Every structure is written in C-alpha cells, then in structure tokens.
Amino acid sequence: LTTLHGHLKGDWRLLFSHYPGWFNTISRSAKALLPEKDRFAGVIYNAIDVKAYPFNGSRRQNHLLFHSRMSEEKGPHLAIDVAHKLEMPLILAGNVDTVDERYFKEEVFPRVDGNRVKYVGEVNFEQKIALLTEAYCLLAPVTWPEPFGLFMIEAMACGTPVVAFNQGSIPEIVKDGGTGYIVNTLDEMASAVTKIDKIDKKYCRKHVKENFDVPRMTDDYLAAYERVMQEDLLRLQETTA
C-alpha cells in the first residue's frame, strides 16, 4: 500500500501506470490529481498528535498569521495584501526553499517592514505553538490545489480559526462558518477576518480531534490494510481454484 500525496509528473506518471500494488491518497482532492487506476484503497487524511497542541480559548493578540512555506503557491504575498487592506499586523513564519528564493526576495521580503509585516523565519515546534496560540487567525491564501495542509489543522487544534482560499483540499479540512471561512477573493478574505469572532474556538479543536487526530488515522490505515489483505487473498484463491 503506497500513500500518494499529490500529483505526479513525467516519469512518475509512467511508473504509476505500471505500479501493481494498492494506493491511497491524503484527500479527495489529491486523488483527483492522479490518473484513474484500479486498486485504490481510499482517502486517509493526515493527522497530528492533537494532545501535543495546547488549546487557547481566550482572547488573542490582534495580529494575523501566515505559517507555511514562503512559496508563491502558498500565497504569502497575498497574506500581506490582506494585512494592508485590514490595517492589521501580520507575522510571516516559514522556510524558504532554494527553488523559491527568487520569489521570496522579489515579492515578499521587500514588503517586510518590521511593523505591519514581520518575518520570523523558520520556527521550531515551541515557537510554532506560541505563534498559533496567540494569533487572531491563520491566513491560507493558497493558489494551487493544496493536497492537504498540516498547518491548517495545527492552527485549528490550538483554537485558531483559518481563513483560506477555496483550493484543493481546503473544503475537506476547514469547515466553512464553523472552524473558519473559505473564500474566493482577497476582498472576501479580508471581510471574513472581520467575522472571526463568530467562530467557536472550542469547535475548531473538536473538529480536529474528531477528524485529524493520530488514532483516527491509525484506524483508517488498519482498515485499509485489512481490505488490501482480504481482497488480495480472495484474488489469489480465485486464480488457484
């Protein structure tokens, strides 16, 4: 059983066409990115150890948070646009991969002023927790078919609502009007931020606990392996009968 996280290109597609085993994906959106193929074991969502993420149900700091890779498809430049529209502080946190260095240097870093927009770089787990439990909300202005996005469930586990573009797996992860808002434009994203107080932080935590915690993922993989073994055994019996 092979877990596929997203689309395949070039030789990987050729390899996949000849792959004889079973596969699963991390979202329905990720499945839609793949060629049609038999022996699909189902969608098994990624997970986090929810108990490792402290919940903060109290009043938050008045700043927005972007916590992901500093790449164009993740949209930090758009998060900056939203911060300026709302005249709210924004903290950018995340790594810059080699392939994204030019984009970051040209489109993001020149707009970091240390006041309205701060960039704190790649953070460790303790620093990440501090950011997630203090932020007013998390912005996810992704511009690509996001296959999953652990950063969103990490935020919601801490009680931090998410405002995200309607891309890829976002509707599978964020409950619109329940754990945040799913929007289509920058203006809609800015408007949604002004409604964050309507989101129940406890429900954000509950949503992640029920759908994206490690025990749920473990159970789903055990069920998938059971299905694979049963169907392969049945196929073997049919061919040897």
C-alpha positions, 0 to 999 in steps of 0.5 A: 500500500503506497500513500500518494500525496499529490500529483505526479509528473513525467516519469512518475506518471509512467511508473504509476501506470505500471505500479501493481500494488494498492494506493491511497491518497491524503484527500479527495482532492489529491486523488483527483490529481492522479490518473484513474487506476484500479486498486485504490484503497481510499482517502486517509487524511493526515493527522497530528498528535492533537494532545501535543497542541495546547488549546487557547480559548481566550482572547488573542493578540490582534495580529494575523498569521501566515505559517507555511512555506514562503512559496508563491503557491502558498500565497504569502504575498497575498497574506500581506495584501490582506494585512494592508487592506485590514490595517492589521499586523501580520507575522510571516513564519516559514522556510524558504526553499532554494527553488523559491528564493527568487520569489521570496526576495522579489515579492515578499521580503521587500514588503517586510517592514518590521511593523505591519509585516514581520518575518520570523523565519523558520520556527521550531515546534515551541515557537510554532505553538506560541505563534498559533496560540496567540494569533487572531487567525491563520491566513491560507491564501493558497493558489494551487490545489493544496493536497492537504495542509498540516498547518491548517489543522495545527492552527485549528487544534490550538483554537485558531480559526483559518481563513483560506482560499477555496483550493484543493483540499481546503473544503475537506479540512476547514469547515466553512462558518464553523472552524473558519471561512473559505473564500474566493477573493482577497476582498472576501478574505479580508471581510471574513477576518472581520467575522472571526469572532463568530467562530467557536474556538472550542469547535475548531479543536473538536473538529480536529480531534474528531477528524485529524487526530493520530488514532483516527488515522491509525484506524483508517490505515488498519482498515485499509490494510485489512481490505488490501489483505482480504481482497488480495487473498480472495484474488489469489484463491480465485486464480488457484481454484 
